[in-house]
């Protein structure tokens, strides 16, 4: 996916090549927006979940109201999944 970062440069963003720490660093450096990362995560879930059936409850719409670019903390803006055992 090609995205325009907040500095106005177009960059290639491959969500799958980063772990949570790497994604957090990209967001903190403003190389990608949290919303772009979120959209990439949703695309990956939708692409693979038909086979894996790992994500049962999808709450894609709820976090849109939160401005993740203004959040604080080491993993601010990084999407994640939780598992109920």
Secondary structure, 3 states (H helix, E strand, C coil): CEEECCCCCEEECCHHHCCHHHHHHHHHCCCCCHHHHHHHHHHHHHHHHHHHCCCCCCCCCHHHHCCHHHCCCCCCCCCCCCCCC
